[in-house]
Amino acid sequence: MPPLIFRKGLELKHEVSEILAQSYNSPLVSKIKENNFQFTEGRLTVHLAEEFGFCYGVDRAVDYAYQAHKRFPDRQIFLTGEIIHNPHVNEQLRSHGIRFLSDQDESINALTPSDVVIIPAFGVTIRTLELLGNQGCTLVDTTCGSVLNVWKNVKRYTEEGYTSVIHGKYWHEETQATASQALKTSSGHYLIVLDQNEAAIVCDYIRSGGETRKFLKRFSKAISPGFDPKRDLVRIGCANQTTMLSSESLKIGEMFREAIATRYGKASLNSQFLAFDTICSATQDRQDAVTHLLDKTHLNLMIVIGGYNSSNTCNLARICTSKINTYHIAEPSCLVSTDAIKHKPVGSKEEITSHAWLPQAGKVQIGLTSGASTPDNLLEATLNQLSHLANKTA
């Protein structure tokens, strides 16, 4: 008997709305939106990007998790992994007794038909879904619609004999789930490229060939089983992790288009190259909003708040860093003092502490945005800490 799967909520939205509002919403942030996205207190003015924080997919995933907790109070509830890349949200779920199968002492094989498993917004691989089905547990599927749209295109590529070239991070849950869609047929293949530098290596191989063994070693963690670049880079379809930098995804698609045209002629493009813009609209909106903020406003610095492992947050920081002194912080407590701030520089894997980050005198203008997995209550706490520190030095 197939497992029971909830994909459209559990009809308890109203019952959990109050606890969600208490846990994640912010009256202050709502007021700032009404005040032209500006917050002024003393010498400090903070300018919010006009799109920030929880997107629809994240909001829906968290909502469904709380509905599951309400619907099944006497059953064990698990998440396959982090529901979103925000430690605050994940700890809130742990505090409600929801367990994480990604923890070292948990196992899919130990699940029983009485257990409930929540699939996060990133989705899961086909193999993981099969394993969960074999255990017979009830599933609550919160996979984001934008992710499902990418899957649809990757499945189409596979069915039509194209290799899926995915702009993403091979270690990211979403990209792993997306890549698995390319394996729905025995002849399906995928290749994951992290950035334009990796894309350039692949495009060079398409145009001129190269050492196959060296190529396979270079992309050993980012290719499908049995991948042969001589065979599998003749017909390609481009896709991407939905939270990547949109301008880079579009550039990478154009790089592959040009490489195919150079190697096989422009007439080959109709039969050997496919591409669709699969960046989600919420990711695009947040990237556009922060670009607009930086272009129209004179700022002293920019702060981006969100999980350090959040791809969309890291890309917001990447956009900002190219234009202004920027600090990507994980939580409000990273604003340690008027002198010290804990943050993760773009491209770094580690959090560091920087000093003399906050101007000590005169008016200060700070830009602020948050990733799609960051709730408004953390934004409020950040605003309050900024005001406390800025006006402490006045």
RADAQUI-V699311 format. One record per backbone hydrogen bond with DSSP energy under -0.5 kcal/mol. CO is the residue of the C=O (numbers start at 1). NH is the residue of the N-H. If there is no record, write none. Layout:
[[CO | NH] [CO | NH]]
This chain:
[[4 | 139] [5 | 7] [6 | 141] [9 | 8] [12 | 16] [13 | 16] [13 | 17] [14 | 18] [16 | 20] [17 | 21] [18 | 22] [19 | 23] [20 | 24] [20 | 25] [21 | 25] [24 | 376] [24 | 377] [26 | 30] [27 | 31] [28 | 32] [29 | 33] [30 | 34] [31 | 35] [32 | 37] [32 | 38] [33 | 36] [35 | 38] [37 | 48] [39 | 46] [41 | 44] [43 | 364] [44 | 41] [45 | 366] [46 | 39] [46 | 48] [47 | 368] [55 | 59] [56 | 60] [57 | 61] [58 | 62] [59 | 63] [60 | 64] [61 | 65] [62 | 66] [63 | 67] [64 | 68] [65 | 69] [66 | 70] [67 | 71] [68 | 72] [70 | 73] [72 | 75] [76 | 116] [77 | 99] [78 | 118] [79 | 101] [83 | 121] [84 | 86] [85 | 307] [86 | 90] [87 | 91] [88 | 92] [89 | 93] [90 | 94] [91 | 95] [92 | 96] [93 | 96] [93 | 98] [94 | 97] [99 | 79] [99 | 101] [100 | 103] [103 | 106] [107 | 110] [108 | 111] [112 | 115] [115 | 138] [116 | 78] [117 | 119] [117 | 140] [118 | 80] [118 | 120] [119 | 142] [120 | 123] [121 | 144] [125 | 129] [126 | 130] [127 | 131] [128 | 132] [129 | 133] [130 | 134] [131 | 135] [132 | 136] [132 | 137] [133 | 136] [138 | 117] [139 | 6] [139 | 141] [140 | 119] [140 | 142] [144 | 148] [145 | 149] [146 | 150] [147 | 151] [148 | 152] [149 | 153] [150 | 154] [151 | 155] [152 | 156] [153 | 157] [154 | 158] [155 | 159] [156 | 160] [157 | 162] [158 | 161] [163 | 165] [163 | 237] [164 | 166] [164 | 191] [165 | 167] [165 | 239] [166 | 168] [166 | 193] [167 | 241] [168 | 170] [169 | 172] [172 | 176] [173 | 177] [174 | 178] [175 | 179] [176 | 180] [177 | 181] [178 | 181] [178 | 182] [179 | 182] [180 | 183] [181 | 184] [185 | 188] [189 | 164] [190 | 224] [191 | 166] [193 | 168] [195 | 199] [196 | 200] [197 | 201] [198 | 202] [199 | 203] [200 | 204] [201 | 205] [202 | 206] [203 | 207] [204 | 208] [205 | 209] [210 | 212] [211 | 215] [212 | 216] [213 | 217] [214 | 218] [215 | 219] [217 | 220] [219 | 222] [222 | 192] [224 | 227] [228 | 231] [228 | 232] [229 | 233] [231 | 234] [235 | 163] [236 | 274] [237 | 165] [238 | 276] [239 | 167] [241 | 244] [242 | 280] [244 | 246] [245 | 248] [245 | 249] [246 | 250] [247 | 251] [248 | 252] [249 | 253] [250 | 254] [251 | 255] [252 | 256] [253 | 257] [254 | 258] [255 | 259] [256 | 260] [257 | 261] [258 | 262] [259 | 263] [260 | 264] [261 | 265] [265 | 268] [266 | 269] [268 | 271] [268 | 272] [269 | 273] [272 | 236] [274 | 238] [276 | 278] [280 | 284] [281 | 285] [282 | 286] [283 | 287] [284 | 288] [285 | 289] [286 | 290] [287 | 291] [288 | 292] [289 | 293] [290 | 294] [291 | 295] [292 | 296] [293 | 297] [297 | 299] [301 | 367] [302 | 327] [303 | 369] [304 | 329] [305 | 371] [307 | 310] [309 | 311] [310 | 314] [311 | 315] [312 | 316] [313 | 317] [314 | 318] [315 | 319] [316 | 320] [317 | 321] [318 | 322] [320 | 323] [320 | 324] [325 | 302] [327 | 304] [327 | 329] [328 | 344] [329 | 306] [331 | 334] [332 | 335] [334 | 336] [334 | 342] [338 | 358] [339 | 356] [339 | 357] [340 | 337] [341 | 354] [343 | 345] [343 | 352] [345 | 348] [352 | 343] [352 | 354] [354 | 341] [357 | 359] [364 | 45] [364 | 366] [365 | 300] [365 | 301] [366 | 47] [367 | 303] [368 | 49] [369 | 305] [370 | 53] [371 | 374] [372 | 55] [373 | 375] [374 | 54] [375 | 378] [375 | 379] [376 | 380] [377 | 381] [378 | 382] [379 | 383] [380 | 384] [381 | 385] [382 | 386] [383 | 387] [384 | 388] [385 | 389] [386 | 390] [387 | 391] [388 | 392] [389 | 393]]
